[in-house]
Amino acid sequence: MRYAFIGLGNLGGHLAASLLRAGLSVTVHDRDPSPRARFEGLGASWAGSAAEAVCDAEAVITCLPSPAVSGAVLEQILPAMRPGSDWIEMSTLGRPDVLRLAERAQGAGMGVLECPVTGGVHLAARGEITVLVGGDAALFARHQPALQAMGNRIFHMGPIGSAALIKVITNMLAFIHLVADGEALMLAKRGGLDLATAWQAIAASSGSSFVHETEGQLILNGSYDIAFTMDLALKDLGFAMEFGRAFGVPLDLAGMTSQTFVRGRAAYGGDAQSTQIVKLLEDALGTDLRAEGFPARLE
């Protein structure tokens, strides 16, 4: 199976590298040429355009920052794709966008899988990220070896659109947990507790979460470096609110969290780390949440 991979950012670069380490044949492209030397060193072929990347591929994988970019790239590659080839979309998109773009690709004769991932960039770097799959079961089986090269937990959620929904649900929970973890750590700090010990106690308690055990460490270090931006967090929270309206589910906590991130973006910019949302509380109270012994980045 010959793959093309388009989109070598913080997440996509790790996913593509995992495919290469597994020995798959991969041609890569990104509009930023700076990753070229790294990927050629890993054994990839570098293409100068998205269309060039897919011309000999049996399947193309995309990992892109927005529905608009995914749609634009799809239009670039459709005329160059081989008949009967497949598109594996690993970007985080809203369900209407996934369904619309899938219909466009299927209308051109392509098979389509949506495969957003969750768990964090550090797990993608280790090939251990969780992959959420929507699409035809036979198509999923065809590309399962490639998906397993990128992640160690693969969930086939159902037809196209199913993975978009569960991915937004998981991200919604993560952002709610992040805001809550900042409040919990601040209570510990202002209450006079040692923050390192408090973090450990929470991690060993019924109040722990994946976010506390991972991003909580970056907060205590002060780097906040999770490789995920305020803009991306607000995009995903926007998708969650759209699902809530579509399905008639009141999302009170998600709504409040979204407004908190609006304030965070106004204070620190859309390119700021999403984990810096906790800095709103630190700045408001003039109290930092630093502790010794925590990493600047997750490995």
N, C-alpha and C positions, 0 to 999 in steps of 0.2 A: 504494500500500500504506500503510495507516494502522497505525502501531505504538503500543503502550503500552509504557512502560519503568518497571519497579518495582524500586527499590533504587539509591539515588544516593549510595552511600558512596565511599570512596577510589577504587575501581575502577569501579563502575557509573556514577558521575557522569561520568567521562571517556568511557566508552563511549556513554552517552546523548548527550553533547555532540557526539561525532563524527557520530552520526546526524543531528543537527540541522544541523551545518555542511555535511553533504552534501545538505541540502535535503529530507530526509524529513519526513513528517508524524508527529509524536511527541507523545503525551500522557504526562506523567511523574507519578510518585507516590513519596513516601518518607514514612515515619512521622515523620521529622524535617522540619519545615517550613522550616528555615533555607535550603535551596537554592532555594526557590521563586523569589526575585527573579532569581537568576542564570539559571535555565532559562527563565523567561518572557522575559528579555532576549535569550535565544538563539532565541526563537520557539516554545517549547514551550507546550502547554496544561497547566496544573497541575490535578491531580485531588485531591480531598480524601480519597479512599480507593482501595484497590486495585481494588475492584469498579467504582467510578466510572471509573477509568482505562481499563478494558478494554471498557466497554459499546459503544463505537463502533469498536473496533480490529479489524483483521483478523488481527493477531498480537500477542502480548504477550512481552516479553523481561524476564526476571528475573535479578538479580545480587544474591544474598543471602548472609548469613554462615554458614548452617548448614542441614543437611537438615531440621531441625525447622521452621525459619523458611520454607524453601521449601515444605514440606508445608502449613503453615498458610496461606500466601499462595495456594497453589493452591486450597485449599478455599474461600477468599474469592472468587476470581475465576471459578471454574467456573460458578456459576449466572448470572453476568453476561456470559459470553462469547457472541459471535455463533456460530451454527451453522457448522461447517466452519473455524473459526479455528485458529490455530497457537500453540503455546507453545515459545519458545526459551529454554532454561534455561542461563544462563551462570555459575551458581554452581559452586564446586568441591564435588562430592558423591562419596560412595562409590558403587561400582557397584551394590550392592543397593538403595541409596536411589534412584539414577537409574532403575533398572528398575521399582521399585515405584511411584514417582511418575509415570513415563511410562505405565505400565499404567493408573493411575487416570485420567490425562488422556485417553488414547486411548479408554478405556471410555466417556468422556463425549463422544466424537466429535471430539476435537482431534488435529491433527497435532503431533508432538513432535520437536524437535531438542535434543540436549545440545551446548552450545558453550562449554565452559570455555576460558579464555585463559591464556597464559603469556608471560613476558618482562618483567613488571614494570609498575608503575603509570606510570612515566615514559614507557614506550612506548605505553601506553593513551592518555595525554594527547596524544600526537602522532598517534594513529590508526595506529600501526605495530605493535600487539601481534599475537602469533600466536594464531590461533583454531583450536581442535581440535574437530572436528565428528563427532558420532555420530547416525545416523538415516537415514531413507530418502533415496536419491539425488535423487529428484524434488523432495522437500521442501527439500533442501539447495540445489538449483538455484533454487528459487523465492525463497529468501531470501539468495542469494549477494550481490546488490548491497548489502544492509544489512550483511552480515558484512564485505564488503570496505570499507565505509565505516568500520568500527571497527578493522580489522586489515589488514596488508599481506601476511601469509602465512596462508593458509587450508588446513587439511589435513582432508580427509574420511577418517576413520579406519575407518569401517564402520558396523555397526548400532548402535542404542542400547546404551550401556555401554562401547563402544570408546573414546570420548573420555575417559570417567572414568578408565579404566585408564592411558592415556598421560599424562594430566594429573598423576596421582599419581606416575607414574614420573619425570616431569620435575621435580616439586617435591621428591621424595625426593633426586634427584641434586643439586639446588640446595642443600639443607640440608647434605648431606654435604660439598659443595664449600665451603660457608661455614665450617664448623668447621675443615676442612683449611686454608683460606686464613688463618684466624686463627693457626693453629699455624705456618704458613710465615712469615707476617709477624713473628711473635714470634721465630722463629729468626733472622730477618734483624736484628731490633732488638737482641737480646741478643748477637748475633755482631758487633755494631759497625758494621753496614752502614747507609748512608743509606737511610731507608725510602722516600723518593720515588723514588730511583734503583732500589731493589730492586723496588718495584712495577712500574716501567717494564720492568725486565729480565724479571720473571715474565710480564708481559703479552706480551712479545715471544718467549716461550719455549714449549716443548712442554708446560710445566706450567701454562699459563694456562687460564682458564675464563671463561665469561660472568659468573659470580659474582665472580671476582677483578676483572674489568675494570669492573664496575658497583658492587656492594656493597663491594668492597675500597676504593673511593674514599671511601665514607661512613664506613668504619671509620677511615681515616687522617685524615679531617676531624674525627671525634669526634662527629658528629651522630647517626650510626646511622640516619638518617631514611629508611627504605625504604617506609614506609606499609604495613607488614605485621607482625602481632603474633606474640608467642610462642604465644598460644592457637591462632592459625590454623596456625602451623607444626606444633604438636603434633597438631592435627586431621588435617592432611595426612599426617604421619608415621604416625599411627594407621591411616589408610586403607592406606598402603603395607604395614604389618605385616599387616593383614587379608588383602591380596592375596597376600603371601608365604605365609601359612598356607593360603589357599584353593588356591593353585597349587603348593604343595610346594616353594617356593624359599626357601632360607635367606638371610636378609637381615642378615648380621652387621653391616655398616657402618651400615645404616639403624637397626638396633636400638641400637647404641651412640650414634648421633646422637640418637635419640629420648630416651635417658636423659640425654644432655647438655642437651637442651632442657627436660626435666623439672627439672633443676637450675637452668637459666636462669630458668624461670618462678618457681621458689621464691625465687630471689635478687632478681629485678627485677619480678615481677608478670606476669600474663597479657597485659596491655595494652602491655607493653614492646615495643620494636621487635625483630623477630626477629634483626636484625643485631647486637643487643647480646649475643648468645650469645658473641661473641668477648670481651666484657668479663669473662666468667668467668675467662679466662686472664689478662687484664690485671690484674684484682683479685688473683688468686691469686699472681701474681709481682710485684705492685707496680710494674708497667711498662706505661705507656700506649703506644699505637701511633699517635702523631700525626705528621703531616708537613704542611708548607706546600704550598699550591697545589691542594688537593683540595676539591670542592664539598660543601656541606651537603646538597644535594638533587640528584638526577639530573634533567636537563632532556631 
